[in-house]
Amino acid sequence: MPGQLQPLWFDKEGRLRAGYRVTIFFILWGYGPALAHWMLETTLLRSSRAEWLWAESIFLNLLRLAVILLAGWWMARIIDRRPFANYGFHLSKRWWMDFAFGLLLGATLMALVFAVQWAAGWVTVDRFWRADPPTISYWAAFMAPLVLYIVVAVAEELLTRGNQIINLTEGIMPLGYVPAVLLAWALSSAIFGLLHLFNPYSTWVSTMNLTLMGFMFGLGFVLTGELALPIGLHLTWNLVQGNFFGFPVSGKMQHGTTFVSIYQQGPDLWTGGLFGPEAGLLGILATVAGMLAIVGWVRWRYGDLSLRRLAVKPSHEGEAV
């Protein structure tokens, strides 16, 4: 490669520049699991029995998680040249405490959304303990959405927070550390919103609301430097929304297993309609409340609200994306 072109591709450490690093992982993240699924489908016969489809869903989601974690490890070690843990997986006691808080916060926020809709008469409880498929026990059926949303939480937080915020921060370091983190946080939140653009019943309102949710998840990352809180919050936000209270999750009902089976009515402006609470005003209020709760938790646990020093590799002059 001619010497004059090298700065367009590589930084002073010989790594690909930040924009290329982010793009490579995005491709691996999106197409790696799809390729693994396709290879399995061409070699294994798929069953039409509901019981086997339930088990197949669990298996394929675990496979997706394994592929994404492997891609993330390879990306960190070979392309980014950093420990994989630096994406936000330093599994200390503090990490697990933040994770537990995230779990509690996500469940509480969605319980409040349900309580408000129920009190307003916008949801009617049809029945409890609905299992899908109905031929197996509720708790066995619940394993499928539980595994799904564990995978979704880990995969999306690794992509849009762990990988993107760190790499984009490095890419715009000439602005200074704090402006670079804030801009990377904003860009990753916008990407998170756009990832859901083609979901069923998606609108510009739902996309904007999901971008705000991206800010909420990202807040937990930039204030703690770890993915524990965002992963826990993301997990129960989705799981409790969809499979405890029966709301659509970003326009989808991935599984019919719900603790509460509901019939929903009420104004779409508040409820989000067929897209679910994330497209309504209640979803926005829950997101804002979540951000305030994160600020309170970090202030109590860490003693201050300064941006944590993320595991970036700033050079003397920085680098361009």
Buried (B, 14 or more C-beta within 10 A) or exposed (E): EEEEEEEEEBBEEEBBBBBBBBEBBBEBBEEBBEEBBEEBEEEEEEEEEBEEEBBBBBEBBBBBBBBBBEBBBBBBEEBBEBEBBBBBBBEEEBBEBBBEBBBBBBBBBBBBBBEBBBEBEBBEEEEEBBBBBEEBEBEBBBBBBBBBBBBBBBBBBBBBBBBBBBBBBBBBBEEEBEEBBBBBBBBBBBBBBEBBEEBEBBBEBBBBBBBBBBBBBBBBBBBBBBBBBBBBBBBBBBBBBBBBBBBBBBBBBBBBBBBBBBEBEBEBEBBBBEBBBBBBBBBBBBBEBBBEBBBEBBEEBBEEEEBBEBBBBBEEEBBBB
